[in-house]
């Protein structure tokens, strides 16, 4: 279940337990949506303390191409994903 808070924080929860929080960075329907996550509770999510995930939709022939990118691993000092 996703729960929304007024400061653009979303909480992914299982029952009453918060599993992961994330903050919406950009939302431009129907083109892009991005959010930051993996930051410590109470910290503002910024480059260096969180990962940035971006979804982009582009027309492709008679369909749509979805591109998903996730950046920020090296800025956090990670050699690989540690989630």
RODRENMI-797964 format. One record per residue: residue number from 1; x, y, z of N, C-alpha, C in turn. Coordinates in steps of 0.05 Angstrom, whole numbers, plus 5000, padded with zeros to 4 digits. Layout:
RODRENMI-797964
[node NUM,[X,Y,Z],[X,Y,Z],[X,Y,Z]]
...
END
This chain:
RODRENMI-797964
[node 1,[5017,4977,5000],[5000,5000,5000],[5018,5025,5000]]
[node 2,[5010,5045,4985],[5024,5071,4985],[5008,5091,5001]]
[node 3,[5022,5106,5018],[5010,5127,5033],[5024,5153,5026]]
[node 4,[5008,5174,5022],[5019,5200,5014],[5018,5219,5038]]
[node 5,[5040,5235,5041],[5040,5256,5061],[5042,5283,5047]]
[node 6,[5033,5305,5060],[5031,5331,5046],[5057,5342,5035]]
[node 7,[5081,5333,5044],[5106,5344,5034],[5117,5327,5011]]
[node 8,[5100,5314,4996],[5108,5297,4973],[5123,5272,4980]]
[node 9,[5122,5264,5005],[5134,5239,5014],[5113,5217,5010]]
[node 10,[5122,5195,4999],[5105,5172,4997],[5118,5150,5013]]
[node 11,[5101,5134,5026],[5111,5113,5043],[5099,5087,5032]]
[node 12,[5117,5068,5026],[5108,5041,5018],[5106,5025,5044]]
[node 13,[5082,5015,5049],[5077,5003,5075],[5066,4975,5072]]
[node 14,[5073,4958,5090],[5061,4931,5093],[5048,4930,5120]]
[node 15,[5022,4931,5121],[5008,4933,5146],[5014,4960,5159]]
[node 16,[5023,4961,5183],[5030,4986,5197],[5060,4992,5194]]
[node 17,[5075,4974,5181],[5104,4977,5179],[5112,4993,5154]]
[node 18,[5128,5014,5157],[5138,5029,5134],[5162,5013,5123]]
[node 19,[5160,5006,5097],[5181,4991,5084],[5201,5010,5071]]
[node 20,[5191,5030,5057],[5209,5049,5043],[5194,5075,5038]]
[node 21,[5208,5097,5042],[5196,5123,5035],[5209,5133,5010]]
[node 22,[5194,5149,4995],[5205,5162,4971],[5192,5188,4967]]
[node 23,[5206,5206,4952],[5196,5233,4947],[5194,5238,4918]]
[node 24,[5171,5248,4909],[5167,5254,4881],[5184,5279,4874]]
[node 25,[5200,5276,4852],[5217,5298,4843],[5203,5313,4820]]
[node 26,[5191,5297,4802],[5179,5309,4778],[5156,5291,4769]]
[node 27,[5135,5304,4760],[5112,5289,4748],[5101,5306,4725]]
[node 28,[5105,5296,4701],[5095,5310,4677],[5079,5290,4660]]
[node 29,[5055,5283,4669],[5039,5264,4654],[5034,5274,4626]]
[node 30,[5034,5258,4606],[5041,5229,4607],[5069,5224,4598]]
[node 31,[5088,5242,4603],[5115,5239,4593],[5135,5228,4613]]
[node 32,[5137,5240,4637],[5157,5232,4656],[5147,5231,4685]]
[node 33,[5160,5215,4700],[5155,5213,4729],[5181,5205,4742]]
[node 34,[5189,5220,4763],[5214,5213,4776],[5211,5216,4807]]
[node 35,[5227,5200,4821],[5227,5202,4850],[5254,5195,4861]]
[node 36,[5259,5203,4886],[5284,5196,4900],[5276,5178,4923]]
[node 37,[5294,5159,4929],[5289,5140,4951],[5316,5131,4962]]
[node 38,[5315,5116,4983],[5337,5104,4998],[5351,5124,5017]]
[node 39,[5340,5148,5020],[5350,5168,5039],[5341,5160,5067]]
[node 40,[5355,5169,5087],[5349,5163,5114],[5324,5178,5123]]
[node 41,[5307,5165,5139],[5283,5179,5149],[5291,5206,5162]]
[node 42,[5276,5226,5155],[5281,5253,5166],[5300,5270,5149]]
[node 43,[5316,5257,5131],[5334,5272,5113],[5319,5281,5088]]
[node 44,[5325,5305,5078],[5315,5313,5052],[5329,5297,5031]]
[node 45,[5314,5286,5012],[5327,5270,4991],[5341,5288,4970]]
[node 46,[5367,5285,4968],[5383,5301,4949],[5404,5282,4937]]
[node 47,[5417,5292,4916],[5439,5277,4904],[5460,5272,4926]]
[node 48,[5469,5248,4928],[5489,5241,4948],[5478,5225,4971]]
[node 49,[5452,5228,4977],[5440,5212,4998],[5417,5195,4989]]
[node 50,[5411,5195,4963],[5388,5180,4953],[5393,5172,4924]]
[node 51,[5377,5153,4915],[5377,5145,4887],[5355,5159,4872]]
[node 52,[5359,5167,4847],[5339,5180,4831],[5329,5160,4810]]
[node 53,[5303,5155,4810],[5290,5137,4791],[5273,5154,4772]]
[node 54,[5276,5150,4746],[5261,5165,4726],[5248,5146,4706]]
[node 55,[5222,5150,4702],[5208,5136,4681],[5201,5156,4659]]
[node 56,[5207,5149,4634],[5202,5166,4612],[5186,5151,4591]]
[node 57,[5165,5162,4580],[5149,5150,4559],[5153,5165,4533]]
[node 58,[5158,5151,4512],[5161,5164,4485],[5145,5148,4465]]
[node 59,[5134,5162,4446],[5120,5148,4424],[5140,5132,4408]]
[node 60,[5131,5109,4399],[5148,5091,4383],[5131,5076,4364]]
[node 61,[5130,5085,4339],[5113,5072,4319],[5084,5073,4328]]
[node 62,[5071,5050,4330],[5043,5050,4339],[5041,5044,4369]]
[node 63,[5064,5045,4383],[5064,5040,4412],[5079,5061,4428]]
[node 64,[5088,5052,4451],[5101,5070,4470],[5126,5056,4481]]
[node 65,[5148,5070,4483],[5172,5059,4496],[5174,5071,4524]]
[node 66,[5178,5053,4543],[5182,5061,4571],[5212,5057,4577]]
[node 67,[5224,5079,4586],[5252,5078,4594],[5254,5084,4624]]
[node 68,[5267,5067,4639],[5270,5071,4668],[5300,5072,4673]]
[node 69,[5308,5093,4688],[5336,5096,4696],[5337,5100,4726]]
[node 70,[5358,5091,4738],[5363,5095,4766],[5392,5104,4769]]
[node 71,[5396,5127,4781],[5423,5137,4784],[5429,5145,4813]]
[node 72,[5454,5148,4819],[5462,5157,4846],[5478,5137,4862]]
[node 73,[5483,5113,4850],[5497,5092,4864],[5525,5101,4872]]
[node 74,[5540,5112,4853],[5568,5120,4858],[5569,5143,4878]]
[node 75,[5550,5162,4875],[5549,5185,4894],[5545,5176,4922]]
[node 76,[5533,5153,4926],[5529,5142,4953],[5553,5125,4962]]
[node 77,[5573,5122,4944],[5596,5105,4950],[5591,5076,4946]]
[node 78,[5571,5069,4932],[5564,5041,4927],[5577,5031,4901]]
[node 79,[5589,5008,4902],[5600,4996,4878],[5577,4981,4862]]
[node 80,[5557,4973,4877],[5534,4959,4865],[5510,4964,4883]]
[node 81,[5487,4957,4874],[5462,4961,4890],[5464,4946,4916]]
[node 82,[5456,4959,4937],[5457,4947,4964],[5429,4949,4977]]
[node 83,[5409,4942,4962],[5382,4946,4972],[5370,4920,4983]]
END
